[in-house]
Amino acid sequence: LVVWYTYLYQKQEKMNAYEPIVLMLTAVLGMMGIVSTQDFLVFYLCLELQSFCFYILAASRRTSKFSTEAGLKYFLLGALASGFLLYGASLLYGATGSLNFNEWAMFGVASQEATSEMGHFFLSGGFLFLFAGMFFKLSAFPFHVWTHDVYEGSPTPVTFFLAFLPKLAVVTFFQRLLV
């Protein structure tokens, strides 16, 4: 539906660019990878594939300085959130020795007594940083400040796309991770 709406929007604005449609389909490919993975490395690569498409889409209105500002702001804050995700994953890897979500869960359940206090600190700190990065992608409080600027500067079909589908992928990821 979003691709069809983008096509109609471009036709109405007399634009002949195919890049937004290709970028949206590539972002959907990244979201499908996010939803289906069990490993943090694959999850991170799919998340970045999706995010790079969104950065370009947010700045796709080339004649508007608001669109350029939206793309730059989204890129800088996305890099910060990506740093949080990677730091959290490194703490979780240090505590568990694995990047697999199932092994993270098994480590937390099976070794409550055997784990040192430092291991629990790394485990809880890792999940804290991981959730902080994901709350940015979800644009949940207190990481929601960027959303109104990005949505205002982006073209209408891109805003429609950014407002729903990435949130659905992140919520599905949370469901898989927490279960």
PASEBA-1860 file (N, C-alpha, C; in nm, 3 decimals):
! residues 179
1> LVVWYTYL> 0.081/-0.120/0.000/0.000/0.000/0.000/0.085/0.126/0.000 ~ 0.193/0.124/0.077/0.279/0.242/0.085/0.347/0.267/-0.049 ~ 0.392/0.162/-0.114/0.457/0.178/-0.244/0.358/0.232/-0.346 ~ 0.235/0.182/-0.343/0.132/0.232/-0.434/0.103/0.379/-0.405 ~ 0.091/0.415/-0.278/0.067/0.554/-0.242/0.184/0.642/-0.284 ~ 0.305/0.593/-0.272/0.423/0.668/-0.315/0.420/0.690/-0.466 ~ 0.380/0.589/-0.539/0.368/0.602/-0.684/0.266/0.710/-0.720 ~ 0.151/0.708/-0.654/0.049/0.811/-0.681/0.097/0.950/-0.640
9> YQKQEKMN> 0.167/0.960/-0.529/0.221/1.088/-0.484/0.321/1.143/-0.585 ~ 0.409/1.057/-0.636/0.507/1.101/-0.734/0.439/1.142/-0.865 ~ 0.335/1.073/-0.900/0.261/1.108/-1.022/0.193/1.243/-1.006 ~ 0.137/1.268/-0.888/0.071/1.395/-0.861/0.173/1.510/-0.859 ~ 0.289/1.488/-0.803/0.393/1.589/-0.795/0.478/1.597/-0.922 ~ 0.443/1.515/-1.021/0.514/1.508/-1.148/0.662/1.474/-1.129 ~ 0.686/1.372/-1.048/0.821/1.323/-1.023/0.836/1.189/-1.095 ~ 0.953/1.164/-1.149/0.978/1.038/-1.219/1.086/0.956/-1.150
17> AYEPIVLM> 1.101/0.969/-1.023/1.206/0.898/-0.951/1.155/0.763/-0.903 ~ 1.235/0.662/-0.917/1.201/0.529/-0.868/1.274/0.496/-0.739 ~ 1.367/0.583/-0.697/1.447/0.554/-0.579/1.366/0.533/-0.451 ~ 1.264/0.617/-0.422/1.189/0.594/-0.298/1.122/0.456/-0.292 ~ 1.074/0.409/-0.404/1.009/0.278/-0.405/1.110/0.167/-0.380 ~ 1.227/0.177/-0.442/1.332/0.077/-0.420/1.381/0.082/-0.276 ~ 1.397/0.202/-0.222/1.442/0.215/-0.082/1.338/0.160/0.015 ~ 1.211/0.183/-0.013/1.106/0.128/0.075/1.104/-0.024/0.072
25> LTAVLGMM> 1.120/-0.081/-0.046/1.123/-0.227/-0.055/1.248/-0.285/0.012 ~ 1.360/-0.215/0.003/1.481/-0.260/0.071/1.465/-0.250/0.222 ~ 1.399/-0.145/0.269/1.372/-0.132/0.413/1.279/-0.244/0.460 ~ 1.182/-0.282/0.380/1.094/-0.393/0.415/1.174/-0.523/0.423 ~ 1.272/-0.541/0.335/1.360/-0.657/0.343/1.435/-0.659/0.476 ~ 1.486/-0.544/0.518/1.552/-0.535/0.648/1.458/-0.565/0.763 ~ 1.335/-0.517/0.754/1.237/-0.544/0.861/1.202/-0.692/0.868 ~ 1.194/-0.758/0.754/1.167/-0.902/0.755/1.283/-0.977/0.820
33> GIVSTQDF> 1.404/-0.930/0.799/1.519/-0.991/0.865/1.517/-0.969/1.015 ~ 1.475/-0.850/1.059/1.465/-0.820/1.202/1.367/-0.914/1.270 ~ 1.256/-0.935/1.206/1.150/-1.017/1.265/1.189/-1.164/1.272 ~ 1.271/-1.211/1.179/1.295/-1.354/1.169/1.427/-1.402/1.227 ~ 1.511/-1.317/1.279/1.643/-1.360/1.322/1.645/-1.405/1.468 ~ 1.745/-1.488/1.500/1.770/-1.532/1.638/1.910/-1.492/1.684 ~ 1.983/-1.418/1.601/2.119/-1.382/1.631/2.134/-1.230/1.626 ~ 2.210/-1.176/1.720/2.222/-1.031/1.726/2.296/-0.974/1.607
41> LVFYLCLE> 2.395/-1.042/1.555/2.472/-0.989/1.443/2.384/-0.973/1.319 ~ 2.303/-1.073/1.289/2.211/-1.063/1.176/2.105/-0.957/1.202 ~ 2.057/-0.951/1.327/1.960/-0.848/1.364/2.018/-0.709/1.341 ~ 2.141/-0.687/1.383/2.201/-0.555/1.369/2.221/-0.518/1.222 ~ 2.265/-0.613/1.140/2.282/-0.585/0.998/2.149/-0.551/0.931 ~ 2.044/-0.623/0.966/1.912/-0.594/0.909/1.859/-0.460/0.959 ~ 1.884/-0.429/1.086/1.841/-0.300/1.141/1.912/-0.185/1.071 ~ 2.040/-0.200/1.044/2.114/-0.094/0.975/2.073/-0.083/0.829
49> LQSFCFYI> 2.041/-0.194/0.764/1.989/-0.189/0.628/1.860/-0.108/0.624 ~ 1.773/-0.135/0.719/1.648/-0.061/0.729/1.676/0.086/0.760 ~ 1.764/0.112/0.853/1.789/0.249/0.897/1.852/0.335/0.788 ~ 1.947/0.279/0.712/2.009/0.357/0.605/1.907/0.396/0.500 ~ 1.815/0.307/0.471/1.707/0.341/0.377/1.621/0.454/0.433 ~ 1.594/0.450/0.562/1.513/0.556/0.623/1.584/0.690/0.624 ~ 1.715/0.689/0.647/1.789/0.815/0.645/1.781/0.880/0.509 ~ 1.795/0.802/0.405/1.788/0.856/0.269/1.646/0.900/0.236
57> LAASRRTS> 1.548/0.822/0.278/1.408/0.857/0.250/1.367/0.985/0.323 ~ 1.416/1.005/0.444/1.379/1.125/0.520/1.431/1.251/0.452 ~ 1.542/1.242/0.382/1.600/1.357/0.312/1.573/1.353/0.163 ~ 1.470/1.284/0.120/1.449/1.263/-0.024/1.390/1.383/-0.096 ~ 1.333/1.477/-0.027/1.284/1.599/-0.093/1.403/1.694/-0.105 ~ 1.467/1.692/-0.219/1.596/1.759/-0.236/1.588/1.911/-0.232 ~ 1.475/1.969/-0.262/1.465/2.115/-0.267/1.427/2.177/-0.134 ~ 1.398/2.096/-0.034/1.352/2.148/0.095/1.465/2.139/0.198
65> KFSTEAGL> 1.490/2.250/0.265/1.592/2.246/0.370/1.539/2.172/0.493 ~ 1.407/2.166/0.512/1.349/2.090/0.622/1.374/1.940/0.604 ~ 1.366/1.895/0.478/1.390/1.755/0.451/1.537/1.719/0.474 ~ 1.626/1.807/0.436/1.769/1.783/0.460/1.797/1.781/0.609 ~ 1.737/1.873/0.683/1.753/1.876/0.829/1.697/1.749/0.892 ~ 1.584/1.703/0.843/1.523/1.581/0.896/1.613/1.461/0.873 ~ 1.668/1.449/0.754/1.757/1.337/0.724/1.884/1.341/0.807 ~ 1.942/1.459/0.824/2.065/1.471/0.902/2.040/1.444/1.050
73> KYFLLGAL> 1.930/1.498/1.102/1.897/1.475/1.242/1.869/1.327/1.268 ~ 1.796/1.264/1.179/1.767/1.122/1.193/1.894/1.039/1.185 ~ 1.986/1.077/1.096/2.112/1.004/1.082/2.198/1.016/1.208 ~ 2.213/1.136/1.261/2.297/1.155/1.379/2.241/1.085/1.502 ~ 2.112/1.098/1.524/2.051/1.031/1.639/2.044/0.880/1.619 ~ 2.031/0.836/1.494/2.035/0.693/1.466/2.172/0.634/1.492 ~ 2.277/0.711/1.465/2.412/0.665/1.495/2.432/0.653/1.646 ~ 2.377/0.746/1.722/2.385/0.738/1.868/2.311/0.614/1.919
81> ASGFLLYG> 2.192/0.589/1.866/2.115/0.471/1.907/2.187/0.343/1.866 ~ 2.251/0.346/1.751/2.328/0.229/1.708/2.445/0.203/1.801 ~ 2.506/0.308/1.851/2.613/0.292/1.949/2.563/0.230/2.078 ~ 2.445/0.272/2.123/2.384/0.210/2.242/2.360/0.061/2.219 ~ 2.306/0.027/2.102/2.279/-0.114/2.070/2.408/-0.196/2.071 ~ 2.511/-0.145/2.009/2.636/-0.220/2.002/2.703/-0.233/2.139 ~ 2.695/-0.128/2.218/2.754/-0.137/2.352/2.678/-0.237/2.438 ~ 2.544/-0.235/2.428/2.464/-0.333/2.502/2.493/-0.474/2.457
89> ASLLYGAT> 2.509/-0.495/2.327/2.540/-0.628/2.276/2.679/-0.673/2.321 ~ 2.773/-0.579/2.329/2.907/-0.618/2.374/2.905/-0.657/2.522 ~ 2.824/-0.588/2.603/2.811/-0.628/2.743/2.745/-0.765/2.756 ~ 2.642/-0.788/2.676/2.575/-0.918/2.679/2.667/-1.029/2.629 ~ 2.748/-0.999/2.530/2.844/-1.098/2.482/2.950/-1.126/2.589 ~ 2.991/-1.023/2.658/3.088/-1.043/2.766/3.032/-1.125/2.880 ~ 2.904/-1.111/2.907/2.843/-1.186/3.017/2.810/-1.330/2.978 ~ 2.769/-1.351/2.852/2.722/-1.484/2.812/2.816/-1.558/2.719
97> GSLNFNEW> 2.900/-1.488/2.644/2.988/-1.551/2.548/2.919/-1.589/2.419 ~ 2.801/-1.531/2.392/2.726/-1.565/2.273/2.647/-1.444/2.225 ~ 2.612/-1.444/2.096/2.527/-1.340/2.039/2.388/-1.394/2.003 ~ 2.359/-1.518/2.041/2.232/-1.581/2.011/2.131/-1.547/2.119 ~ 2.010/-1.506/2.078/1.907/-1.466/2.174/1.866/-1.582/2.264 ~ 1.857/-1.702/2.211/1.819/-1.817/2.291/1.923/-1.847/2.399 ~ 2.050/-1.831/2.367/2.154/-1.855/2.466/2.157/-1.744/2.572 ~ 2.119/-1.623/2.534/2.106/-1.517/2.635/1.999/-1.555/2.735
105> AMFGVASQ> 1.886/-1.606/2.684/1.776/-1.646/2.773/1.817/-1.764/2.861 ~ 1.883/-1.862/2.802/1.925/-1.979/2.880/2.029/-1.941/2.985 ~ 2.114/-1.846/2.955/2.214/-1.802/3.051/2.147/-1.737/3.172 ~ 2.044/-1.656/3.145/1.976/-1.590/3.255/1.895/-1.685/3.341 ~ 1.839/-1.792/3.282/1.756/-1.886/3.357/1.840/-1.991/3.427 ~ 1.937/-2.048/3.357/2.008/-2.164/3.409/2.114/-2.131/3.512 ~ 2.166/-2.011/3.512/2.281/-1.985/3.597/2.256/-1.871/3.696 ~ 2.141/-1.870/3.757/2.112/-1.765/3.855/2.209/-1.771/3.973
113> EATSEMGH> 2.236/-1.891/4.023/2.324/-1.903/4.139/2.471/-1.905/4.099 ~ 2.500/-1.961/3.980/2.639/-1.980/3.940/2.705/-1.852/3.888 ~ 2.627/-1.754/3.850/2.682/-1.633/3.792/2.732/-1.539/3.900 ~ 2.845/-1.479/3.873/2.899/-1.383/3.969/2.819/-1.254/3.965 ~ 2.845/-1.171/4.062/2.776/-1.042/4.067/2.812/-0.957/3.947 ~ 2.937/-0.966/3.901/2.979/-0.890/3.785/2.907/-0.938/3.659 ~ 2.883/-1.070/3.648/2.808/-1.123/3.534/2.665/-1.069/3.529 ~ 2.601/-1.060/3.645/2.466/-1.002/3.651/2.469/-0.854/3.616
121> FFLSGGFL> 2.575/-0.786/3.657/2.589/-0.644/3.624/2.600/-0.625/3.472 ~ 2.683/-0.708/3.407/2.698/-0.699/3.262/2.569/-0.737/3.191 ~ 2.501/-0.837/3.243/2.376/-0.881/3.181/2.269/-0.773/3.190 ~ 2.250/-0.716/3.308/2.148/-0.612/3.323/2.188/-0.484/3.252 ~ 2.316/-0.448/3.256/2.362/-0.330/3.183/2.350/-0.347/3.033 ~ 2.379/-0.467/2.985/2.366/-0.493/2.842/2.222/-0.480/2.795 ~ 2.130/-0.537/2.872/1.989/-0.524/2.833/1.941/-0.380/2.846 ~ 1.993/-0.305/2.941/1.956/-0.164/2.956/1.997/-0.085/2.832
129> FLFAGMFF> 2.120/-0.102/2.786/2.166/-0.030/2.668/2.096/-0.081/2.541 ~ 2.071/-0.209/2.534/2.000/-0.265/2.419/1.859/-0.208/2.410 ~ 1.790/-0.202/2.523/1.655/-0.147/2.523/1.655/0.003/2.496 ~ 1.756/0.075/2.542/1.764/0.219/2.514/1.778/0.243/2.364 ~ 1.860/0.165/2.298/1.873/0.179/2.153/1.745/0.141/2.080 ~ 1.677/0.038/2.129/1.554/-0.004/2.063/1.439/0.093/2.090 ~ 1.438/0.156/2.208/1.336/0.257/2.236/1.352/0.378/2.144 ~ 1.475/0.409/2.104/1.493/0.514/2.006/1.428/0.473/1.874
137> KLSAFPFH> 1.454/0.351/1.830/1.396/0.305/1.704/1.245/0.297/1.712 ~ 1.194/0.272/1.831/1.049/0.267/1.852/0.992/0.406/1.872 ~ 1.077/0.504/1.894/1.044/0.643/1.929/0.953/0.649/2.051 ~ 0.992/0.573/2.151/0.920/0.571/2.278/0.985/0.672/2.373 ~ 0.910/0.713/2.474/0.961/0.807/2.572/1.082/0.749/2.643 ~ 1.185/0.820/2.667/1.218/0.960/2.643/1.297/0.982/2.515 ~ 1.295/0.886/2.423/1.372/0.896/2.299/1.283/0.936/2.181 ~ 1.180/1.011/2.205/1.084/1.045/2.101/1.100/1.187/2.047
145> VWTHDVYE> 1.198/1.260/2.091/1.211/1.402/2.059/1.237/1.424/1.909 ~ 1.304/1.331/1.844/1.340/1.348/1.704/1.222/1.330/1.609 ~ 1.116/1.263/1.652/1.012/1.219/1.559/0.937/1.334/1.491 ~ 0.903/1.437/1.565/0.824/1.543/1.501/0.904/1.617/1.395 ~ 1.034/1.637/1.415/1.116/1.704/1.314/1.133/1.618/1.189 ~ 1.156/1.490/1.208/1.175/1.400/1.094/1.044/1.384/1.019 ~ 0.934/1.367/1.088/0.806/1.349/1.021/0.764/1.476/0.948 ~ 0.796/1.592/1.004/0.758/1.718/0.939/0.841/1.743/0.813
153> GSPTPVTF> 0.967/1.707/0.815/1.054/1.734/0.701/1.046/1.631/0.591 ~ 0.995/1.513/0.620/0.989/1.406/0.520/0.869/1.423/0.429 ~ 0.876/1.370/0.306/0.757/1.369/0.220/0.645/1.285/0.285 ~ 0.523/1.311/0.246/0.407/1.247/0.307/0.410/1.094/0.301 ~ 0.441/1.031/0.188/0.445/0.884/0.188/0.555/0.827/0.278 ~ 0.666/0.898/0.286/0.775/0.854/0.372/0.734/0.864/0.518 ~ 0.665/0.970/0.554/0.615/0.985/0.691/0.518/0.873/0.724 ~ 0.432/0.841/0.631/0.338/0.731/0.649/0.413/0.600/0.672
161> FLAFLPKL> 0.518/0.581/0.597/0.599/0.459/0.607/0.677/0.455/0.738 ~ 0.739/0.567/0.776/0.819/0.574/0.898/0.736/0.563/1.025 ~ 0.611/0.605/1.018/0.529/0.610/1.139/0.475/0.474/1.181 ~ 0.473/0.378/1.091/0.408/0.252/1.128/0.497/0.129/1.117 ~ 0.555/0.104/1.002/0.620/-0.025/0.978/0.744/-0.050/1.065 ~ 0.835/0.044/1.085/0.949/0.014/1.172/0.907/-0.015/1.316 ~ 0.803/0.053/1.361/0.755/0.027/1.497/0.700/-0.114/1.509 ~ 0.632/-0.161/1.406/0.580/-0.297/1.406/0.694/-0.399/1.411
169> AVVTFFQR> 0.801/-0.373/1.335/0.915/-0.465/1.336/0.984/-0.466/1.472 ~ 0.998/-0.350/1.534/1.066/-0.342/1.664/0.981/-0.408/1.773 ~ 0.850/-0.387/1.770/0.763/-0.452/1.870/0.767/-0.604/1.853 ~ 0.771/-0.651/1.730/0.783/-0.795/1.707/0.917/-0.847/1.757 ~ 1.023/-0.768/1.737/1.154/-0.806/1.789/1.151/-0.814/1.942 ~ 1.091/-0.715/2.008/1.080/-0.718/2.154/1.005/-0.842/2.200 ~ 0.900/-0.876/2.130/0.822/-0.994/2.167/0.908/-1.119/2.156 ~ 0.985/-1.131/2.049/1.072/-1.248/2.032/1.183/-1.251/2.134
177> LLV> 1.240/-1.135/2.165/1.351/-1.129/2.260/1.307/-1.157/2.402 ~ 1.193/-1.103/2.441/1.150/-1.118/2.580/1.083/-1.252/2.609 ~ 1.026/-1.315/2.506/0.966/-1.447/2.527/1.076/-1.550/2.535
END
